[in-house]
Amino acid sequence: MIEPKRLLTTIVMPIAITIATLLLVAPVLAEEPREIEWLDLMPAEEADAWLSEAAEVDHSGFDAPEPFQSDIPVPEFDGQSIRIPGFVVPVETDGKGKLREFFLVPYFGACIHVPPPPTNQIIYGRLEEPLPMVDIWDAFWMEGTLNVEDVSNDTADSVYTMDVDRLVLY
């Protein structure tokens, strides 16, 4: 039979230390969000067509081009934890003026100027806890769970939403 003091030092303590270490390290080992770029949210053939069309824009000011639209999401991102940079377009605030819901767009002024970006180049963000209103001139990193979900309102349309975990300055 093992004496109690030896049992404590040779078996119980190492197990307790291992468990404590795992509890401290587990949050660090949690899955980091996948960092993506805006064109990743568009199927490759659509992205190629959009880039090709953008290269042919007439900047003389005489003919306004037809806006390129792509409403095809990339299904592999549904339910994925992602991180993406962009600009905030406020949509909804709480009763105290804090930001609750917004569009994240790839460049400043999108959704304010016509035409808006394609619907798969806009993400509708939902914050569980409202944040103080942000400066729309600043770029932000948005992190959270991306969902393939259609959203439409007076500001813009999107084929993606995000349950936002973090919104921080770029």
N, C-alpha and C positions, 0 to 999 in steps of 0.2 A: 504494500500500500504506500502511496506517495504522501509524504507529510504535507500538511496544509500550506506551509510557507513556501515549500518548493513548488507545489502545484500553482500557487499564485504567481511566482516569478518565472516559471518555465512555460506555463500554458496560458493562464488567464491574461496576464499582462501583455504578452505579444499579440494575442487575439484582440484585446482592447485597443492597443496601439494601432493595429492594422485597420480596425473598424473606424477609429477616429481619423486616421489619415485619409481613408476613402471618403469619409463624410466631408472633409475639408477640400479634397481634390475634385470631387464629383462635379461641382459647378464649373470648374475650369475645364473639365473634360466634356461638358455639355456641347452639343453640336453648335458650331459657329455658323451664322447665316452665310449662305452662298452669295458672294458679291457678283452682281451681274451688271451689264450695260443695257441701255434702252433697246438696242437692236436685237438683243437676245429674246425680247418679248414678242418679236415678230417672226413668223416662219421665214426661213432662209430665202425662199424664192420671192416672197413679198418684200423682204428687206432689199434684195438685189434690185427689184423693180423700182422701189422707192428711191434708192440711191441713184439709179440710172436716170430716173425722171427728174430728180433734183438737179442733176448735172446739166440738164437741158433747159433750165428756167431762163426765160427772157427777162433780163433786168432793165429793159428800156422803159418800162412803166406803161407801155401801150396795151399790152394784152395780159390780163390776169389769168394765171394758169388754173386749170381745174384742180381742186384739192385732191391729193392722193388719199384714198381711204383704204384701210385694211382693218377688218374687224375679226380676223382669225387669231385666236389666242394660241399659245404654245402649251398644250396640255400637261407636259412634264413638270411645269412650275406649280400646278394646282396642289395646294397644301404644303408647299416647300417654304422653308425658312430662308428668306433672302435679304440682301442689303443692296440698296440702289440710291444713287444721288439724284437730286432734282430740286425743283422749285415748288413751293407750296402756293396753292390757290385756295383760300379759305371758302368753305361752303356752308358750314353750320357751326354756331357757337352755343355755349350754354347760357344761362341767364346772367352770368357774370362776365360775359365777353371773352371767355376762354375758348380756344380752338377745340372742337369736338370732331368734325369731319372736314375733309379737304381733298382736293385733287393734287397729286404729285405729277409734275410735268417735266419733260426733259430740258426745257430751256425757258428763260425768263420771258414772260409775256404770253406764253401759250395759254389758250382758253380765253384770253382777254382780247386778243387780236383774232381776226378772221383770216383764214380758216384755222380751226384747232388742229392739233396733231391727230393722226389716225387713232382710233379707239383702243388699239393695242399698244399705244405709246402714252397712255394716261392711266394712272392708278388711283382709284378712290380709296383714301385712307380713313380708317375709323380708329379713334383713340378710346380705350376703355376709360381712362382718366383724362379729362380735358387739360390742356396745357395753356399757359399764358400765350396770348396771340403772338405769332412770329412775324418777323419782318419779311415781306414778300420779295424783297430785293436780295435776300440771302439764299445761298444754296444749302441744302440739308442732306444728310444721310437718313434714309428711312429704313428701318429694320422691322421684320415681322413675318407673319404667315401670309403668303400670297395665295389668292383664290381666283379661279376662273369664274367670274360672275358679272353679268351685265348690269350696269348702272347708267341711268339717264336722268339728267335734270336740265335746268335752263342754262347752266354754265357749259356743260360738255357731256359726252358719253364715254363710257369705258367698258372694256371687257374684263378688267381685272379689279379686284378689291384687295385690301390688305388689312389684317388685324394688326395694328401697329404696336410694337413693343417699345421702340425707341425712335425718336426724331431728334437728331442732334446736328449742330452746325457742321458743314462740310469742312 
